[in-house]
C-alpha cells in the first residue's frame, strides 16, 4: 500500500514536532507568572530549586542572612500555574504541606492575598518579602526575580 508523500511523517520529523509542542507549552506556561521581591532583597535570580525551597519553608534566609518572608497570591489561575510549574503541587497539596508545617511548629502560615495589588503592596512594604503575580502586572514598587 502506498501513502501520499505529504501524509508521511518520518521518525525524526515526528520527534521534532513533539519537541516543538512540548517546548511551546512549557514556555507559555512559565510566562504566565512572575516572581517579585522587595527591593531590599539582594538576589536578582533564583534557581527553580531555590524557589521550591523558599515556598516549602526549607530555605528561610536570603544570601545576606535576612529571613525570607513569603506571600501567596490566591487568584486561582496564577496560583495553580505557579504551584504546578515550581513545586509540582496542587493548591490543596500546598495547603496541606503548610498545615503540617504550622501544626508541627516549624513555621507560620504565609500571608495570602486575593488581589494582585494587595500582593504587590505587601511585598513593596515588607523587607525581604517574595511573592508571585500574573505576568505583566508589576510596577516600580517591587523588583522582578529571574528564575533560571
C-alpha positions as CSV (number, residue, x, y, z in Angstrom):
1,X,0.0,0.0,0.0
2,X,1.3,3.4,-0.9
3,X,0.7,6.5,1.1
4,X,0.8,10.1,-0.3
5,X,4.1,11.7,0.5
6,X,2.6,14.7,2.3
7,X,1.0,12.4,4.9
8,X,4.2,10.5,5.8
9,X,6.0,11.7,8.9
10,X,9.3,10.2,9.5
11,X,10.5,9.4,13.0
12,X,12.9,12.4,13.2
13,X,10.2,14.8,11.9
14,X,7.7,13.4,14.4
15,X,10.3,13.8,17.2
16,X,11.0,17.4,16.2
17,X,7.3,18.2,16.0
18,X,6.7,16.7,19.5
19,X,9.7,18.7,20.9
20,X,8.3,21.9,19.5
21,X,4.8,21.2,21.0
22,X,6.3,20.4,24.4
23,X,8.7,23.4,24.3
24,X,5.9,25.7,23.3
25,X,3.6,24.5,26.1
26,X,6.3,24.8,28.8
27,X,7.4,28.3,27.6
28,X,3.9,29.6,27.6
29,X,3.3,28.0,31.0
30,X,6.3,29.6,32.6
31,X,5.5,33.0,31.1
32,X,2.1,33.3,32.9
33,X,3.5,34.4,36.3
34,X,6.5,36.4,37.6
35,X,8.2,36.3,40.9
36,X,8.5,39.6,42.7
37,X,10.5,40.7,45.7
38,X,11.0,43.7,47.9
39,X,13.8,45.9,46.7
40,X,15.8,45.1,49.8
41,X,16.3,41.5,48.5
42,X,19.9,41.3,47.2
43,X,19.2,38.3,44.9
44,X,18.0,39.1,41.4
45,X,17.9,35.5,40.1
46,X,16.9,32.2,41.8
47,X,17.0,28.6,40.5
48,X,13.8,26.6,40.5
49,X,15.3,24.5,43.3
50,X,15.9,27.6,45.4
51,X,12.4,28.9,44.8
52,X,11.0,25.4,45.7
53,X,12.9,25.6,49.0
54,X,11.6,29.0,49.7
55,X,8.0,28.1,49.1
56,X,8.2,24.8,51.0
57,X,9.7,26.6,54.0
58,X,13.1,24.8,53.7
59,X,15.1,27.9,52.6
60,X,14.4,30.5,55.2
61,X,17.2,33.1,54.7
62,X,18.5,35.1,51.8
63,X,22.2,35.1,51.0
64,X,22.6,38.1,53.3
65,X,21.2,36.0,56.2
66,X,18.0,38.0,56.4
67,X,14.8,36.0,56.9
68,X,12.7,35.4,53.8
69,X,9.0,36.5,54.1
70,X,6.9,34.6,51.5
71,X,3.5,35.6,50.4
72,X,0.9,33.7,48.3
73,X,-1.5,35.0,45.7
74,X,-4.8,33.1,45.9
75,X,-6.0,34.1,42.5
76,X,-6.9,30.7,41.2
77,X,-5.2,30.6,37.8
78,X,-1.9,32.2,38.8
79,X,-1.7,30.1,42.0
80,X,-2.3,26.8,40.1
81,X,0.3,27.7,37.4
82,X,2.9,28.8,39.9
83,X,2.5,25.8,42.2
84,X,2.5,23.3,39.3
85,X,5.5,24.9,37.5
86,X,7.6,25.5,40.5
87,X,6.6,22.9,43.1
88,X,4.7,20.3,41.1
89,X,1.8,20.6,43.6
90,X,-1.8,21.4,43.5
91,X,-3.2,24.2,45.8
92,X,-4.6,21.5,48.0
93,X,-1.3,19.8,48.4
94,X,0.4,23.1,49.1
95,X,-2.1,23.9,51.8
96,X,-1.7,20.5,53.4
97,X,2.1,21.0,53.4
98,X,1.8,24.3,55.2
99,X,-0.8,23.0,57.7
100,X,1.8,20.3,58.6
101,X,4.5,23.0,58.9
102,X,2.3,25.1,61.2
103,X,1.0,22.2,63.4
104,X,4.5,20.9,64.0
105,X,5.7,24.3,65.0
106,X,8.2,24.6,62.1
107,X,6.7,27.7,60.5
108,X,3.8,30.2,60.5
109,X,1.3,30.2,57.6
110,X,2.4,32.7,54.9
111,X,0.1,35.6,54.3
112,X,-2.2,35.1,51.3
113,X,-3.8,37.8,49.1
114,X,-6.8,37.6,46.8
115,X,-5.9,40.6,44.8
116,X,-2.7,41.3,42.8
117,X,-2.4,44.8,44.1
118,X,-2.6,43.6,47.7
119,X,0.4,41.2,46.9
120,X,2.4,44.0,45.3
121,X,1.7,46.4,48.2
122,X,2.7,43.7,50.8
123,X,5.9,42.8,49.0
124,X,6.8,46.5,48.4
125,X,6.4,47.5,52.1
126,X,7.8,44.3,53.7
127,X,11.6,44.0,53.7
128,X,12.9,40.6,52.4
129,X,9.5,39.6,51.1
130,X,8.9,37.5,48.0
131,X,5.7,36.7,46.1
132,X,4.3,35.9,42.7
133,X,1.8,37.5,40.4
134,X,0.4,37.1,36.9
135,X,2.9,38.2,34.2
136,X,2.8,41.8,33.2
137,X,1.2,43.2,36.3
138,X,4.2,44.5,38.2
139,X,5.2,48.1,38.8
140,X,8.2,50.1,40.0
141,X,7.5,49.4,43.7
142,X,9.0,45.8,43.6
143,X,11.7,44.0,41.7
144,X,11.3,41.1,39.4
145,X,13.3,37.9,40.2
146,X,14.5,35.9,37.2
147,X,14.1,32.1,37.5
148,X,17.0,30.2,35.9
